[in-house]
Amino acid sequence: MWAYILRKILYNIPVYLGIILLLMVLLRVNDPVYAFLGKSASPEQIQVKRHEMGLDRPFLAQYRDFVWDILRMDFSQRSWEQKRPVGQMIRKAVGPSLAITAPSLFLTAIISVTIGLIASFYRGRSVDRTLMLLAVLGMCVSYLVYIILGQYFGAYWPRKALGTSVFAVSVDATVGDEAGYFFVPANWVRFCMLPVLINLVVAMGYDTRFYRAVMVEEGTRDYIITAKAKGASKRKIMFVHMLKNAMIPIVTRVMITLPFLITGSILVEMYFGIPGMGRTLINAINAKDFPVIQAITALLAAVMIVTVILTDVLYALLDPRVRLQ
Amino acid sequence: MIRRVLRSRGVRKLRQNRWAMLALGVIGLYVVVALFMLATDAVEGIGQRTGGFTIKDRPVLGMLLVDKTLDRVGPNSVPGFFLRDRPERRLEHHQAYLDAVERALNAKDPEAALAELRFGSLRPADLGPDKLRELVDEGWALFDEVDEIYEQIDEAEGQSPGGDQATAPGAGEGEAPNIADLDAAVSDKIDQIEPIVRALFPIPDGLDGFLYRLKMLLGTDRQGRSILIRTVYSIKIALEVGFVTALLAVLVGSILGAAGAYFGGWVDHVVIWLFSTFSSIPSLVLLTVLAFMFTGSRFDGTLIPLYTAFSLTFWIGPCRVIRGEVLKVKELEYVQAATSIGFGRVYILLRHILPNTAYLMFINFSLLFIGAVKGEVILTFLGLGLKNGASWGIMISQSASEVIEGRFWQISAATAFMFGLVLAFNTLTDALQDAFDPKHVS
């Protein structure tokens, strides 16, 4: 097992180095200093800024240093816009992002697996058809529309019509600055629950269809026929035999949706004003804040790589055959 | 060749699927509309380049050019289907018309100003300045009356705070008038303004009138632009984005995947490294980096950033699938037979293996098409999309501020048109999988 994990980690090192290379090249296509300072900057100013960031050195030296920085988790470079160390900005943003992503991921997986099971249990009957029709229809509407309408009907409209609302329209100035603010249950319900619900509805369409297909396919396997032949009840077959074997595709799917949730939470964070990673990143893009963009993108890519490795390890845990390949 | 394809088992199965045929019909409709727009665009382009002619002023041909998506057709935020808006908003709409005429009348040369005055595609009635002045004054007089009634309403609300519902209708004279009655009076007065506005700006008869009504059918956005024109124009953008990116992604992905699987060795290693690298970048990170890269460049605001972003992220799916399928197919007996006859490797790949993965390419094309159409909305929000003209992304992003005010026409129109296209493609994808993928369970 450990050899397998080690192999996976070793395999993903060149992949990550490649990603960093790609990101750094793409970010330097348009001169970042020039983009930040604008046309009115004097050549001296540009030169000073460039030197400060080390952008005047050869690319390979920059690459080596940045990789070294990531290895040490040292993000002490200062943001151009906010004059704070990038690491501090990231540490502030991680909490709010997690407060939205983690519950979304968890709830989506549980609810859509359940619905997938129900649909495959009633395969071909009206329950199944209705559920799948709803899933398809739900998939045809843009994510942004869900957010805009969800925000209006979940927060604006109740406040206007009823005078009060459980959910806040967006995060405002009264929000505390301490690290765990969004994890306090009352605050979480007020600011994060509506975004999580929206994420849930959006992800549901894709996921229920997928899980249903997995379950239906699993239901045609030989071991199910054996279980039926030995007289196991249909319920037991569904929830004991099938669910266990369907774990691999389920785990893959949950892991695949992780980046989607990072994506998703960027939009949700923008609309609900949640000061998470996505919002920090978009604000940095708009302000042309090069150090912040470089650090956050590299970090998100690292998160992604870790998920990939974790997926493979989980695979191996769930299915011993995988380890031998 | 075509006849053979049409008679194959999968295609027959597809043709028997009613929903799939319906979906194809819907997609066909969208394509026809888009082709019309492409054609008029091309004609206009030729006309401009040669300097010879322009079709901008043609009522039907010029209706769906880019410029038309930015033109004012009526007052701001008019509801669709000619529904009556709330009284305050109707007042605003009427005021816009009256203001326009009054401004022209107050110009140095009223005759010339009136001749040039356009409210959207409407022109003022040919009555001469004096008559128009009379009409405008009559309109403003009614506005004053409405203001008076509003004052009375304010007073009445001040006298009986919260209890206005309890006042019996038709209570005796001398008492404060009922608020419901006053509201009715307001809306009555506004009804009287309406004919004046129509007299100032008569809706033309015949084709022009029909087109005007068509443009106002789904209402206008905050800048008074026709929502219908903008939504329909967006079909072209959506199909362009979907078609180009899906085609590029499927082509690149299939070539890489097939080459990797078939030739093996270092080629396969490179392909695997490429797609594991690209799939390990969260697509949004790549997109934001591209947004940073493209802002300020000369491609900013065109579709090029969209194409680049989608092509870089979308090719992974088809590449993986085709690679897996080719790995399987290349071990089959008929491929071995072809090898033993002495066909070249590239020939076998192109002639014998790739056609057997074609169904996967179609399915992936359809899937990526949906991805691109939906992704356009998100990328536009992130600033990677079009900046000029109209697209569903632009419309939905813009409608956020309208929704807060309770106006849903723009967001509904864009969503409905997108819904139709995406649903058709979803249905088609499912039908394709049912028909061609023997392993697929439904």
Interface residues (C-beta under 8 A of the other chain):
Chain A: N12 P14 V15 Y16 G18 I19 L22 L23 L26 L27 V29 N30 A35 V136 L137 M139 C140 V141 S142 Y143 L144 V145 I148 L149 Y152 Y156 A213 V216 E217 T220 P259 I262 T263 I266 L267 M270 Y271 G278 L281 I282 I285 N286 K288 I293 T297 L300 A301 V303 M304 I305 V308
Chain B: W273 S276 T277 S280 I281 P282 S283 L284 V285 T288 V289 L290 A291 F292 M293 T295 G296 S297 K374 V377 I378 F381 L382 G383 W392 G393 I396 S397 S399 A400 V403 I404 I411 T415 M418 F419 V422 L423 N426 T427 D430 V441 S442
